[in-house]
Amino acid sequence: MAGKRKNYGAEFKAKVALEAIRGEMTVAELVAKHGVHQTLINSWKRQALEGMSGIFSGKAEVKAAEKVGEIEKLHAKIGQLVVERDFLAKASG
């Protein structure tokens, strides 16, 4: 029977990826230090390097603005549903 998969938080991934990018320790040393498989470390390092270009290109700001717009739309929808619920509750009882 296989064990449960371990989920690592974003902070931990970023910390390990940054250590791998710095190159002060080898991947084997990072494996021993953090108890994470080397393919995960290499994957996190690659993701971190790919994500850095987005930080400097302004894509992160665009995503944040899109998130704000989406949240506003969702709040409006929630308000509409609350009004409909209240109206139906008064009409039925």
C-alpha positions in Angstrom: 0.0 0.0 0.0 1.4 3.4 -1.0 1.8 6.2 1.5 0.2 9.6 1.3 1.8 12.2 -0.9 3.4 15.0 0.9 2.3 18.5 -0.1 4.9 21.2 0.3 3.9 24.8 0.9 4.9 27.6 -1.5 7.3 29.1 1.1 9.2 25.9 1.5 9.4 25.4 -2.3 10.7 28.9 -2.7 13.3 28.5 0.0 14.6 25.3 -1.5 14.5 26.6 -5.0 16.4 29.7 -4.0 19.1 27.6 -2.3 19.4 25.5 -5.4 19.7 28.7 -7.6 22.4 30.1 -5.3 24.5 27.0 -5.9 26.1 27.2 -2.5 25.1 23.5 -1.9 24.8 20.7 -4.4 21.5 19.2 -5.2 22.5 16.0 -3.3 23.3 18.2 -0.2 19.9 19.9 -0.5 18.2 16.4 -0.8 19.9 15.4 2.5 19.1 18.7 4.2 15.4 18.9 3.3 14.5 15.3 2.6 13.0 16.1 -0.8 13.7 14.1 -4.0 16.2 15.7 -6.4 13.7 15.8 -9.2 11.4 18.0 -7.1 14.2 20.4 -6.3 15.2 20.6 -10.0 11.5 21.2 -10.9 11.1 23.9 -8.3 14.3 25.6 -9.4 13.1 25.6 -13.1 9.7 26.9 -12.1 11.3 29.7 -10.1 13.6 30.7 -12.9 10.7 30.7 -15.4 8.5 32.7 -13.0 11.1 35.4 -12.5 10.7 36.8 -16.0 7.0 37.4 -15.2 7.9 39.5 -12.2 9.9 41.9 -14.3 7.6 42.0 -17.3 4.6 43.2 -15.3 2.5 40.0 -15.8 2.2 39.7 -12.0 0.5 43.1 -11.9 -1.9 42.2 -14.7 -2.8 39.0 -12.9 -3.4 40.9 -9.6 -5.7 43.3 -11.5 -7.6 40.4 -13.1 -8.0 38.9 -9.6 -9.5 42.1 -8.2 -11.9 42.3 -11.1 -12.9 38.7 -10.6 -13.4 39.2 -6.9 -15.7 42.3 -7.6 -17.7 40.2 -10.0 -18.1 37.4 -7.5 -19.2 39.9 -4.8 -21.8 41.3 -7.1 -23.1 37.8 -7.8 -23.2 37.0 -4.1 -25.2 40.2 -3.5 -27.6 39.3 -6.3 -28.1 35.8 -4.9 -28.8 37.1 -1.4 -31.5 39.5 -2.7 -33.1 36.6 -4.7 -33.0 34.3 -1.7 -34.6 36.9 0.6 -37.2 37.7 -2.0 -38.1 34.0 -2.4 -38.1 33.5 1.4 -40.6 36.3 1.8 -42.8 35.1 -1.1 -43.0 31.5 0.2 -43.5 32.1 3.9 
